[in-house]
Amino acid sequence: MNNSKDFGESQKNTPKISIFISDGGDPRLPKLVETLKNYGVYEILTEREGTVAESRNKMFQRSHGDIIVFIDTDQMPPNREWLKKLTDPIIEGKCDFTCGPTKPAPKPYYKSKYLKYFEISERNLYNRARVDPTIFPMGNSAWSRKVFETLLKKDGYVFDERFRRGGEDYDVNIRAIKYGFKGMCVEDAWVYHDQSNINTLGKIIKKKFKYAKWGGVALLKNNWIKKRIKVKYPVERHWIDILFQPMAMLYGLISAYMEWKKWEK
């Protein structure tokens, strides 16, 4: 179901902020929307139809904000200062898009014995994001509308809908960088992240393999593999990574190449 909430015109000369949420049927969505309504944003858009790439394109077409903020249904801001911290660098002209890190949710929605794994994974991700904006997750990020308008003008689309199972965010990041836009990781703009719904080893491995494939497609599409390999950052190793990351990388390399060859035909 499509859902659009317009919270009125912002003050003159104050950028209008639109918040996008792709709705996959998560029961935590209503609480997130109610929280965001109190943050003084111009509009909140949710979209459940289609893939994540398709839903985000639909929301962009309906939106009117000068700054677009993405947040996922498994994330929750700690307070309204989060939004100011995430968007101020764009408003002040320091960069064109931002991302903020995550912290473990104090009260996970589901029962899971793998919360420590996700805590380590998130630390690794944002250690990398601090030095490599092409790795920014779309959840908990903010974008000047001009970035998406430029992508649409140059490429004919914002999110590439050929990315059916992930990787569309990395593709947008890389294209934005290639067109001269600047990204910034904002340390204080953090949100709680609750991945407790991924509560079996099978689900974790499936997600790891999926991200390896579609992230690889984004790199192949944009000829970015060599630049990605050169990035250095501190890494912690959980036993799941030690056992399964090499297999995921091999699978990702082979399956990404096969997928990319289909696109080239």
DANOR-V949955 format. One record per helix or strand of 2 or more residues. SS is the DSSP state (helix for helix, strand for strand). FROM is the first residue (numbers start at 1). TO is the last residue. Records with the same first field share a line. If there is no record, write none. Layout:
SS->FROM-TO / FROM-TO
This chain:
strand->3-6 / 17-22 / 43-47 / 67-70 / 75-77 / 97-104 / 141-144 / 183-193
helix->29-37 / 52-62 / 81-91 / 115-129 / 133-135 / 145-155 / 168-178 / 201-221 / 225-229 / 239-264
